[in-house]
Amino acid sequence: MSIIVFVSLLAWFFLINTQNQAPSNHEVTKLERMGDECVGISEKAIIGMTPVVEFQKLELISRKANVLKNCMADRGFREDPAWRKYAEPLANVIASEQNISFDEAIETMRKADMLLFKKQNQRPLYWISNIN
């Protein structure tokens, strides 16, 4: 069941990301630049690893997320407390609807939202600069 949640969140992420890639005259922010760089590093961290069983697939997803989080921290970004405040009520709803733990629901949301680097309508970004 948690795989369904994760796959649906990834599909949602790609839908939003595709919509955000429309040509525009907007200047690339530091967050977008660092995010793209760190996503590339996280992809390289799992090159050559081929998951065979479901557990290994989840392990690779977690490894990528951990590399991304550490890379962003090294570049001066951290989880935005506003994102956590936004995500907790949603995670509670997802957890009760899908009969999963709150921790699993929030972690699934985190792994999807940490890949968003462009300002979203109606929701805070996952990342915030340590300078703020």
C-alpha positions as CSV (number, residue, x, y, z in Angstrom):
1,M,0.0,0.0,0.0
2,S,2.9,2.4,0.8
3,I,4.3,1.8,-2.6
4,I,1.1,3.0,-4.2
5,V,1.3,6.2,-2.1
6,F,4.9,6.7,-3.1
7,V,4.3,6.1,-6.8
8,S,1.3,8.4,-6.8
9,L,3.4,11.2,-5.1
10,L,6.2,10.7,-7.7
11,A,3.6,10.9,-10.5
12,W,2.3,14.1,-8.9
13,F,5.8,15.5,-8.6
14,F,6.6,14.8,-12.3
15,L,3.2,16.4,-13.3
16,I,4.0,19.6,-11.3
17,N,7.7,19.6,-12.5
18,T,6.6,19.3,-16.1
19,Q,4.1,22.2,-15.7
20,N,6.9,24.3,-14.1
21,Q,9.2,23.7,-17.1
22,A,7.3,25.9,-19.5
23,P,9.5,28.5,-21.1
24,S,9.7,31.7,-19.1
25,N,12.0,34.6,-18.5
26,H,12.4,33.8,-14.8
27,E,15.9,33.8,-13.4
28,V,17.2,30.6,-12.0
29,T,17.5,30.9,-8.2
30,K,20.3,29.6,-6.0
31,L,17.9,26.9,-4.7
32,E,17.1,25.7,-8.2
33,R,20.8,25.7,-9.2
34,M,21.9,23.9,-6.0
35,G,19.0,21.5,-6.2
36,D,19.7,20.4,-9.8
37,E,23.4,19.9,-8.8
38,C,22.5,17.8,-5.8
39,V,19.9,15.7,-7.7
40,G,22.6,14.9,-10.2
41,I,25.0,13.9,-7.3
42,S,22.2,11.7,-5.8
43,E,21.6,10.0,-9.1
44,K,25.3,9.3,-9.5
45,A,25.3,7.8,-5.9
46,I,23.2,4.9,-7.1
47,I,24.6,4.3,-10.6
48,G,25.4,0.6,-11.1
49,M,23.1,-0.5,-8.3
50,T,20.4,-2.7,-9.6
51,P,17.6,-3.6,-7.2
52,V,16.2,-7.1,-7.5
53,V,13.7,-7.3,-4.7
54,E,11.3,-4.6,-3.4
55,F,13.3,-3.9,-0.3
56,Q,16.3,-3.0,-2.5
57,K,14.2,-0.5,-4.5
58,L,13.2,1.2,-1.3
59,E,16.8,1.2,-0.1
60,L,17.9,3.0,-3.3
61,I,15.2,5.6,-3.0
62,S,16.3,6.2,0.6
63,R,19.9,6.4,-0.4
64,K,19.2,9.0,-3.1
65,A,17.1,11.1,-0.6
66,N,19.9,10.9,2.0
67,V,22.6,12.0,-0.5
68,L,20.3,14.8,-1.6
69,K,19.7,16.0,1.9
70,N,23.4,15.9,2.8
71,C,24.3,17.7,-0.4
72,M,21.8,20.5,0.2
73,A,22.9,20.8,3.8
74,D,26.5,21.2,2.6
75,R,25.2,24.1,0.3
76,G,23.4,25.9,3.1
77,F,19.8,24.6,2.9
78,R,17.7,22.7,5.4
79,E,14.1,21.6,5.9
80,D,11.7,24.5,6.2
81,P,9.7,24.4,9.4
82,A,6.8,25.9,7.4
83,W,6.9,22.8,5.2
84,R,6.7,20.6,8.2
85,K,3.7,22.5,9.6
86,Y,2.0,22.2,6.2
87,A,2.8,18.5,5.7
88,E,1.9,17.1,9.2
89,P,-1.9,17.5,8.8
90,L,-1.7,16.0,5.3
91,A,0.4,13.1,6.5
92,N,-2.1,12.4,9.3
93,V,-4.9,12.2,6.7
94,I,-2.9,9.9,4.4
95,A,-1.8,7.7,7.3
96,S,-5.4,7.1,8.4
97,E,-6.8,6.7,4.9
98,Q,-4.1,4.2,3.9
99,N,-3.7,2.5,7.2
100,I,0.0,3.4,7.4
101,S,2.0,5.1,10.1
102,F,2.4,8.8,10.4
103,D,6.1,8.4,10.0
104,E,5.8,6.5,6.7
105,A,3.4,9.1,5.3
106,I,5.5,12.1,6.3
107,E,8.7,10.4,5.0
108,T,7.0,9.6,1.6
109,M,5.9,13.3,1.3
110,R,9.4,14.4,2.3
111,K,11.1,12.3,-0.4
112,A,8.7,13.7,-3.0
113,D,8.8,17.4,-1.9
114,M,12.6,17.6,-1.4
115,L,12.8,17.3,-5.2
116,L,10.8,20.5,-5.8
117,F,13.0,23.6,-6.1
118,K,10.7,26.1,-7.8
119,K,8.1,28.1,-5.8
120,Q,4.8,26.3,-5.7
121,N,1.3,27.8,-5.4
122,Q,-0.6,27.1,-2.2
123,R,2.3,25.3,-0.4
124,P,5.7,26.0,1.0
125,L,8.9,24.6,-0.5
126,Y,10.7,21.9,1.4
127,W,14.0,23.7,1.4
128,I,15.0,27.0,3.1
129,S,18.3,28.7,3.3
130,N,20.3,28.5,6.5
131,I,21.0,32.2,6.1
132,N,17.3,33.2,6.7
